Amino acid sequence: MTYRVCFVCTGNICRSPMAESVFRARVAEAGLDDQVEVDSAGTGGWHEGEPADPRTVAVLQEHAYDSDHVARQFQPSWFSRLDLVIALDAGHLKALRRLAPTSEDARKVRLLRSYDPAAGDELDVPDPYYGHRHGFEECLEMVEAASVGLLAAVREQLEGRAA
């Protein structure tokens, strides 16, 4: 049975496509790409149908990550098919939990940096959109750090299903 993870930010052109690309690479490296499906979306539809921000694409390509992406808006109906919904900041976390049709669905929503023990109390991945390229590099560093713990948590869930 496939385990499905969806990363969510505001417009689905910066942080969530970056997280999707990085996590998809981690899943493939772990040999789990036949068991884990990785996706992303935005809380809003402002950029629906558009590619990722060019700065996101550039940073991903420079670090050898796939950057093929088309933005879309998260739909509440998706909760029924998702195992984990990963919010990139506290605002997304609140918005997604409000969209959740059930309390069980709301419990599927987690902050990405909660999987990085070094993050401490700083659990938001700042939006790099209005800044410079450096913000995109910082975003990538945060996403990469949290992906290690997220992969461990997903692997644990997969093992629990197999038991």
N, C-alpha and C positions, 0 to 999 in steps of 0.2 A: 504494500500500500504506500502510495506516494505521500511524503511529508511536504506541505506547502507553506512557504514563507513569503510574505509581501512586505517590502520596505515602503514607508510612506513619509513624504515631506510635503511642502506646500504646493508647488507647481509641477513636481515630477520632472525637473530638468537639471537639478544640481545634486543635492544630497542623496535622494533615494535612488537615482540611476547609478550613482557612484557606489552606493552600498550594495545594490543589486549585482553590479559587475564584480566587485571585490568578493562578495560572498559566493557568487557562482563559481569563481576561480578556486576559492577555498574548498567548496564542495567537490569540485572536479579533482583537485589535488588529493582529497581524502578518498577518492574512488566512490563517492556517494551520489554522483550525478544521475544515476538510474533510480535513486530513492528519494531525492530531494529536488523540488521544483522551486525556483527563485524568481521573484517578480517584483515590480514596484509600481507605485501610483502616487498621485497627489491628492491632498484634501480638497483642492479646487481644480476647476477645469480650464483655467486661463491659458494653458499651453497645450491643451489636448491636440494630438496629432503632430506636434513639433518634435524635432530631435532634441537631445540633451544640449545644454548650454555649451557653446564652443570651448569655454575654459574647462568645463568638466571633461569633455571629449579629449582635449589636449593633455590634461593631467593623467587621465586614464591610459591613453596611448603611450605616454612617456614612461609609464610604469608597467607596460605590457599587459594591460587589461583590455577586454573587449569593450567597445563603446557604442555598439549598435543599440539604438533605443528610440522608442516613440512614446511621448508622454500621454498619460491618460489619468482620469479621475477615479479615485477609489469609490466603490459602490457598496452600500450596506449589505446587499445580497451576497457579496463575496465571502462574508464571515462564515457562511455555512460550509464552504469548501477549503477554507484556510485553517492551518494549525497554529500559525503564529503571525501576528501583525506587528511589525517593528516600526515604531515611531522615532523620528529623528530629533524631536525636541518635545518639551512638556506641553506646548500648545497643540501639537499633533496628537499627543497622547490623550489629552482631554477631548479633542474633537472626535477622535476615533472611538473613544469609549462612549461618547454621547450617541454616535451613529450605531453602535452595537445593538442588534435587536434583542439580545438576551444578556443576562449577567454572565453566563458562560462565555459568550462571545467577547464581552468586555474584558474578561480575564486573559484572553488571547493577546491583548495589546501590551507591548513592553517597550521600554526605551532602549535603543541600541546600546548606548554607553553603559547601561546597567550590567552588561556582560563584560565590561572592562574594569577589573578591580582597581587599576591605577587611576580611574576617572574620579574616584572619591565622590564628592557631592556635585561635581560639575557634569551632569548627565546630558545636557543639551549639546548637539552638534550645531554650532552656529551657522546661520545661513550665509554662504559666501556671495550670494547673487549681487549685492550692491557694493561689494568690495573689489579688491584686486586679486590677481592670480594667487598671491600668497594664501588667501583664505581658502582657496580650493585645495592647495597642498596640505594645509592644516586639516581640512575636512577629510582628505584621504588618509592622513595619519591616524585620525580618530577612528575612522571606519575600519582600517586595517587592524588596529589594536583591539577593537571590540569584536571583530569577526572571529578571533581565536576562541574567545569564551562562548560566543554564539554557536560556533560549530560544535564545541564540546557539549553544549546543552541540547542541540538538535540530535547529535549522535546518541546521547543518553535517552532521549525520547524514542529514537528508532530502536534502540536496544530494548527499551521497555515494551514496545509494541511486539517485538519478536518473542519476548518471554512468555 
